[in-house]
Amino acid sequence: MKAEEFVSSSNVSAFILAALALVVTASIAGGYMNLVSGLTLVVNLLMALILLSINARLGTKAAKKR
């Protein structure tokens, strides 16, 4: 499965929900600082996914031009 397909599919919303659920449970267990670091982790993962999708799109465009 390509990164672009993964990003465009409904997997991303499920992934985000799972990550948020993890963050919430961790924050309940460990307090406020865990919530903050967990949210930054989720944001970082989202940025990585977005960059992967952009990379995949640029790669397919470059391949089509050749």
Phi and psi restraints in degrees (range 20) as a CNS / XPLOR table:
assign (resid 1 and name C) (resid 2 and name N)
       (resid 2 and name CA) (resid 2 and name C) 1.0 -75.9 20.0 2
assign (resid 2 and name N) (resid 2 and name CA)
       (resid 2 and name C) (resid 3 and name N) 1.0 158.4 20.0 2
assign (resid 2 and name C) (resid 3 and name N)
       (resid 3 and name CA) (resid 3 and name C) 1.0 -62.1 20.0 2
assign (resid 3 and name N) (resid 3 and name CA)
       (resid 3 and name C) (resid 4 and name N) 1.0 -39.1 20.0 2
assign (resid 3 and name C) (resid 4 and name N)
       (resid 4 and name CA) (resid 4 and name C) 1.0 -63.5 20.0 2
assign (resid 4 and name N) (resid 4 and name CA)
       (resid 4 and name C) (resid 5 and name N) 1.0 -43.2 20.0 2
assign (resid 4 and name C) (resid 5 and name N)
       (resid 5 and name CA) (resid 5 and name C) 1.0 -62.8 20.0 2
assign (resid 5 and name N) (resid 5 and name CA)
       (resid 5 and name C) (resid 6 and name N) 1.0 -40.8 20.0 2
assign (resid 5 and name C) (resid 6 and name N)
       (resid 6 and name CA) (resid 6 and name C) 1.0 -62.7 20.0 2
assign (resid 6 and name N) (resid 6 and name CA)
       (resid 6 and name C) (resid 7 and name N) 1.0 -43.5 20.0 2
assign (resid 6 and name C) (resid 7 and name N)
       (resid 7 and name CA) (resid 7 and name C) 1.0 -69.0 20.0 2
assign (resid 7 and name N) (resid 7 and name CA)
       (resid 7 and name C) (resid 8 and name N) 1.0 -37.7 20.0 2
assign (resid 7 and name C) (resid 8 and name N)
       (resid 8 and name CA) (resid 8 and name C) 1.0 -79.4 20.0 2
assign (resid 8 and name N) (resid 8 and name CA)
       (resid 8 and name C) (resid 9 and name N) 1.0 -17.7 20.0 2
assign (resid 8 and name C) (resid 9 and name N)
       (resid 9 and name CA) (resid 9 and name C) 1.0 -82.7 20.0 2
assign (resid 9 and name N) (resid 9 and name CA)
       (resid 9 and name C) (resid 10 and name N) 1.0 178.3 20.0 2
assign (resid 9 and name C) (resid 10 and name N)
       (resid 10 and name CA) (resid 10 and name C) 1.0 -76.7 20.0 2
assign (resid 10 and name N) (resid 10 and name CA)
       (resid 10 and name C) (resid 11 and name N) 1.0 -4.1 20.0 2
assign (resid 10 and name C) (resid 11 and name N)
       (resid 11 and name CA) (resid 11 and name C) 1.0 -57.9 20.0 2
assign (resid 11 and name N) (resid 11 and name CA)
       (resid 11 and name C) (resid 12 and name N) 1.0 -33.8 20.0 2
assign (resid 11 and name C) (resid 12 and name N)
       (resid 12 and name CA) (resid 12 and name C) 1.0 -64.9 20.0 2
assign (resid 12 and name N) (resid 12 and name CA)
       (resid 12 and name C) (resid 13 and name N) 1.0 -44.5 20.0 2
assign (resid 12 and name C) (resid 13 and name N)
       (resid 13 and name CA) (resid 13 and name C) 1.0 -64.3 20.0 2
assign (resid 13 and name N) (resid 13 and name CA)
       (resid 13 and name C) (resid 14 and name N) 1.0 -40.0 20.0 2
assign (resid 13 and name C) (resid 14 and name N)
       (resid 14 and name CA) (resid 14 and name C) 1.0 -64.1 20.0 2
assign (resid 14 and name N) (resid 14 and name CA)
       (resid 14 and name C) (resid 15 and name N) 1.0 -40.7 20.0 2
assign (resid 14 and name C) (resid 15 and name N)
       (resid 15 and name CA) (resid 15 and name C) 1.0 -61.7 20.0 2
assign (resid 15 and name N) (resid 15 and name CA)
       (resid 15 and name C) (resid 16 and name N) 1.0 -44.7 20.0 2
assign (resid 15 and name C) (resid 16 and name N)
       (resid 16 and name CA) (resid 16 and name C) 1.0 -63.2 20.0 2
assign (resid 16 and name N) (resid 16 and name CA)
       (resid 16 and name C) (resid 17 and name N) 1.0 -44.0 20.0 2
assign (resid 16 and name C) (resid 17 and name N)
       (resid 17 and name CA) (resid 17 and name C) 1.0 -61.7 20.0 2
assign (resid 17 and name N) (resid 17 and name CA)
       (resid 17 and name C) (resid 18 and name N) 1.0 -43.1 20.0 2
assign (resid 17 and name C) (resid 18 and name N)
       (resid 18 and name CA) (resid 18 and name C) 1.0 -63.4 20.0 2
assign (resid 18 and name N) (resid 18 and name CA)
       (resid 18 and name C) (resid 19 and name N) 1.0 -42.9 20.0 2
assign (resid 18 and name C) (resid 19 and name N)
       (resid 19 and name CA) (resid 19 and name C) 1.0 -63.7 20.0 2
assign (resid 19 and name N) (resid 19 and name CA)
       (resid 19 and name C) (resid 20 and name N) 1.0 -42.5 20.0 2
assign (resid 19 and name C) (resid 20 and name N)
       (resid 20 and name CA) (resid 20 and name C) 1.0 -65.0 20.0 2
assign (resid 20 and name N) (resid 20 and name CA)
       (resid 20 and name C) (resid 21 and name N) 1.0 -39.5 20.0 2
assign (resid 20 and name C) (resid 21 and name N)
       (resid 21 and name CA) (resid 21 and name C) 1.0 -61.5 20.0 2
assign (resid 21 and name N) (resid 21 and name CA)
       (resid 21 and name C) (resid 22 and name N) 1.0 -42.4 20.0 2
assign (resid 21 and name C) (resid 22 and name N)
       (resid 22 and name CA) (resid 22 and name C) 1.0 -60.0 20.0 2
assign (resid 22 and name N) (resid 22 and name CA)
       (resid 22 and name C) (resid 23 and name N) 1.0 -44.7 20.0 2
assign (resid 22 and name C) (resid 23 and name N)
       (resid 23 and name CA) (resid 23 and name C) 1.0 -61.8 20.0 2
assign (resid 23 and name N) (resid 23 and name CA)
       (resid 23 and name C) (resid 24 and name N) 1.0 -43.7 20.0 2
assign (resid 23 and name C) (resid 24 and name N)
       (resid 24 and name CA) (resid 24 and name C) 1.0 -64.4 20.0 2
assign (resid 24 and name N) (resid 24 and name CA)
       (resid 24 and name C) (resid 25 and name N) 1.0 -45.2 20.0 2
assign (resid 24 and name C) (resid 25 and name N)
       (resid 25 and name CA) (resid 25 and name C) 1.0 -64.6 20.0 2
assign (resid 25 and name N) (resid 25 and name CA)
       (resid 25 and name C) (resid 26 and name N) 1.0 -39.6 20.0 2
assign (resid 25 and name C) (resid 26 and name N)
       (resid 26 and name CA) (resid 26 and name C) 1.0 -64.5 20.0 2
assign (resid 26 and name N) (resid 26 and name CA)
       (resid 26 and name C) (resid 27 and name N) 1.0 -38.5 20.0 2
assign (resid 26 and name C) (resid 27 and name N)
       (resid 27 and name CA) (resid 27 and name C) 1.0 -69.7 20.0 2
assign (resid 27 and name N) (resid 27 and name CA)
       (resid 27 and name C) (resid 28 and name N) 1.0 -36.1 20.0 2
assign (resid 27 and name C) (resid 28 and name N)
       (resid 28 and name CA) (resid 28 and name C) 1.0 -63.9 20.0 2
assign (resid 28 and name N) (resid 28 and name CA)
       (resid 28 and name C) (resid 29 and name N) 1.0 -41.2 20.0 2
assign (resid 28 and name C) (resid 29 and name N)
       (resid 29 and name CA) (resid 29 and name C) 1.0 -70.6 20.0 2
assign (resid 29 and name N) (resid 29 and name CA)
       (resid 29 and name C) (resid 30 and name N) 1.0 -42.1 20.0 2
assign (resid 29 and name C) (resid 30 and name N)
       (resid 30 and name CA) (resid 30 and name C) 1.0 -116.5 20.0 2
assign (resid 30 and name N) (resid 30 and name CA)
       (resid 30 and name C) (resid 31 and name N) 1.0 -0.3 20.0 2
assign (resid 30 and name C) (resid 31 and name N)
       (resid 31 and name CA) (resid 31 and name C) 1.0 95.6 20.0 2
assign (resid 31 and name N) (resid 31 and name CA)
       (resid 31 and name C) (resid 32 and name N) 1.0 -166.2 20.0 2
assign (resid 31 and name C) (resid 32 and name N)
       (resid 32 and name CA) (resid 32 and name C) 1.0 -66.9 20.0 2
assign (resid 32 and name N) (resid 32 and name CA)
       (resid 32 and name C) (resid 33 and name N) 1.0 -42.2 20.0 2
assign (resid 32 and name C) (resid 33 and name N)
       (resid 33 and name CA) (resid 33 and name C) 1.0 -63.8 20.0 2
assign (resid 33 and name N) (resid 33 and name CA)
       (resid 33 and name C) (resid 34 and name N) 1.0 -36.7 20.0 2
assign (resid 33 and name C) (resid 34 and name N)
       (resid 34 and name CA) (resid 34 and name C) 1.0 -63.2 20.0 2
assign (resid 34 and name N) (resid 34 and name CA)
       (resid 34 and name C) (resid 35 and name N) 1.0 -37.7 20.0 2
assign (resid 34 and name C) (resid 35 and name N)
       (resid 35 and name CA) (resid 35 and name C) 1.0 -61.2 20.0 2
assign (resid 35 and name N) (resid 35 and name CA)
       (resid 35 and name C) (resid 36 and name N) 1.0 -45.9 20.0 2
assign (resid 35 and name C) (resid 36 and name N)
       (resid 36 and name CA) (resid 36 and name C) 1.0 -63.3 20.0 2
assign (resid 36 and name N) (resid 36 and name CA)
       (resid 36 and name C) (resid 37 and name N) 1.0 -49.2 20.0 2
assign (resid 36 and name C) (resid 37 and name N)
       (resid 37 and name CA) (resid 37 and name C) 1.0 -66.9 20.0 2
assign (resid 37 and name N) (resid 37 and name CA)
       (resid 37 and name C) (resid 38 and name N) 1.0 -34.5 20.0 2
assign (resid 37 and name C) (resid 38 and name N)
       (resid 38 and name CA) (resid 38 and name C) 1.0 -65.1 20.0 2
assign (resid 38 and name N) (resid 38 and name CA)
       (resid 38 and name C) (resid 39 and name N) 1.0 -42.3 20.0 2
assign (resid 38 and name C) (resid 39 and name N)
       (resid 39 and name CA) (resid 39 and name C) 1.0 -65.8 20.0 2
assign (resid 39 and name N) (resid 39 and name CA)
       (resid 39 and name C) (resid 40 and name N) 1.0 -38.5 20.0 2
assign (resid 39 and name C) (resid 40 and name N)
       (resid 40 and name CA) (resid 40 and name C) 1.0 -64.2 20.0 2
assign (resid 40 and name N) (resid 40 and name CA)
       (resid 40 and name C) (resid 41 and name N) 1.0 -37.1 20.0 2
assign (resid 40 and name C) (resid 41 and name N)
       (resid 41 and name CA) (resid 41 and name C) 1.0 -62.1 20.0 2
assign (resid 41 and name N) (resid 41 and name CA)
       (resid 41 and name C) (resid 42 and name N) 1.0 -45.0 20.0 2
assign (resid 41 and name C) (resid 42 and name N)
       (resid 42 and name CA) (resid 42 and name C) 1.0 -60.9 20.0 2
assign (resid 42 and name N) (resid 42 and name CA)
       (resid 42 and name C) (resid 43 and name N) 1.0 -44.0 20.0 2
assign (resid 42 and name C) (resid 43 and name N)
       (resid 43 and name CA) (resid 43 and name C) 1.0 -62.1 20.0 2
assign (resid 43 and name N) (resid 43 and name CA)
       (resid 43 and name C) (resid 44 and name N) 1.0 -42.7 20.0 2
assign (resid 43 and name C) (resid 44 and name N)
       (resid 44 and name CA) (resid 44 and name C) 1.0 -62.1 20.0 2
assign (resid 44 and name N) (resid 44 and name CA)
       (resid 44 and name C) (resid 45 and name N) 1.0 -42.1 20.0 2
assign (resid 44 and name C) (resid 45 and name N)
       (resid 45 and name CA) (resid 45 and name C) 1.0 -63.6 20.0 2
assign (resid 45 and name N) (resid 45 and name CA)
       (resid 45 and name C) (resid 46 and name N) 1.0 -40.8 20.0 2
assign (resid 45 and name C) (resid 46 and name N)
       (resid 46 and name CA) (resid 46 and name C) 1.0 -62.5 20.0 2
assign (resid 46 and name N) (resid 46 and name CA)
       (resid 46 and name C) (resid 47 and name N) 1.0 -43.9 20.0 2
assign (resid 46 and name C) (resid 47 and name N)
       (resid 47 and name CA) (resid 47 and name C) 1.0 -60.1 20.0 2
assign (resid 47 and name N) (resid 47 and name CA)
       (resid 47 and name C) (resid 48 and name N) 1.0 -41.8 20.0 2
assign (resid 47 and name C) (resid 48 and name N)
       (resid 48 and name CA) (resid 48 and name C) 1.0 -62.1 20.0 2
assign (resid 48 and name N) (resid 48 and name CA)
       (resid 48 and name C) (resid 49 and name N) 1.0 -43.0 20.0 2
assign (resid 48 and name C) (resid 49 and name N)
       (resid 49 and name CA) (resid 49 and name C) 1.0 -63.3 20.0 2
assign (resid 49 and name N) (resid 49 and name CA)
       (resid 49 and name C) (resid 50 and name N) 1.0 -42.5 20.0 2
assign (resid 49 and name C) (resid 50 and name N)
       (resid 50 and name CA) (resid 50 and name C) 1.0 -63.4 20.0 2
assign (resid 50 and name N) (resid 50 and name CA)
       (resid 50 and name C) (resid 51 and name N) 1.0 -44.6 20.0 2
assign (resid 50 and name C) (resid 51 and name N)
       (resid 51 and name CA) (resid 51 and name C) 1.0 -62.6 20.0 2
assign (resid 51 and name N) (resid 51 and name CA)
       (resid 51 and name C) (resid 52 and name N) 1.0 -39.8 20.0 2
assign (resid 51 and name C) (resid 52 and name N)
       (resid 52 and name CA) (resid 52 and name C) 1.0 -60.8 20.0 2
assign (resid 52 and name N) (resid 52 and name CA)
       (resid 52 and name C) (resid 53 and name N) 1.0 -43.3 20.0 2
assign (resid 52 and name C) (resid 53 and name N)
       (resid 53 and name CA) (resid 53 and name C) 1.0 -66.2 20.0 2
assign (resid 53 and name N) (resid 53 and name CA)
       (resid 53 and name C) (resid 54 and name N) 1.0 -40.3 20.0 2
assign (resid 53 and name C) (resid 54 and name N)
       (resid 54 and name CA) (resid 54 and name C) 1.0 -63.0 20.0 2
assign (resid 54 and name N) (resid 54 and name CA)
       (resid 54 and name C) (resid 55 and name N) 1.0 -44.9 20.0 2
assign (resid 54 and name C) (resid 55 and name N)
       (resid 55 and name CA) (resid 55 and name C) 1.0 -58.0 20.0 2
assign (resid 55 and name N) (resid 55 and name CA)
       (resid 55 and name C) (resid 56 and name N) 1.0 -44.5 20.0 2
assign (resid 55 and name C) (resid 56 and name N)
       (resid 56 and name CA) (resid 56 and name C) 1.0 -63.6 20.0 2
assign (resid 56 and name N) (resid 56 and name CA)
       (resid 56 and name C) (resid 57 and name N) 1.0 -42.2 20.0 2
assign (resid 56 and name C) (resid 57 and name N)
       (resid 57 and name CA) (resid 57 and name C) 1.0 -64.9 20.0 2
assign (resid 57 and name N) (resid 57 and name CA)
       (resid 57 and name C) (resid 58 and name N) 1.0 -44.5 20.0 2
assign (resid 57 and name C) (resid 58 and name N)
       (resid 58 and name CA) (resid 58 and name C) 1.0 -63.9 20.0 2
assign (resid 58 and name N) (resid 58 and name CA)
       (resid 58 and name C) (resid 59 and name N) 1.0 -39.2 20.0 2
assign (resid 58 and name C) (resid 59 and name N)
       (resid 59 and name CA) (resid 59 and name C) 1.0 -62.9 20.0 2
assign (resid 59 and name N) (resid 59 and name CA)
       (resid 59 and name C) (resid 60 and name N) 1.0 -42.7 20.0 2
assign (resid 59 and name C) (resid 60 and name N)
       (resid 60 and name CA) (resid 60 and name C) 1.0 -68.6 20.0 2
assign (resid 60 and name N) (resid 60 and name CA)
       (resid 60 and name C) (resid 61 and name N) 1.0 -36.8 20.0 2
assign (resid 60 and name C) (resid 61 and name N)
       (resid 61 and name CA) (resid 61 and name C) 1.0 -64.1 20.0 2
assign (resid 61 and name N) (resid 61 and name CA)
       (resid 61 and name C) (resid 62 and name N) 1.0 -43.0 20.0 2
assign (resid 61 and name C) (resid 62 and name N)
       (resid 62 and name CA) (resid 62 and name C) 1.0 -65.1 20.0 2
assign (resid 62 and name N) (resid 62 and name CA)
       (resid 62 and name C) (resid 63 and name N) 1.0 -38.1 20.0 2
assign (resid 62 and name C) (resid 63 and name N)
       (resid 63 and name CA) (resid 63 and name C) 1.0 -67.5 20.0 2
assign (resid 63 and name N) (resid 63 and name CA)
       (resid 63 and name C) (resid 64 and name N) 1.0 -35.6 20.0 2
assign (resid 63 and name C) (resid 64 and name N)
       (resid 64 and name CA) (resid 64 and name C) 1.0 -68.5 20.0 2
assign (resid 64 and name N) (resid 64 and name CA)
       (resid 64 and name C) (resid 65 and name N) 1.0 -34.5 20.0 2
assign (resid 64 and name C) (resid 65 and name N)
       (resid 65 and name CA) (resid 65 and name C) 1.0 -67.8 20.0 2
assign (resid 65 and name N) (resid 65 and name CA)
       (resid 65 and name C) (resid 66 and name N) 1.0 -31.9 20.0 2
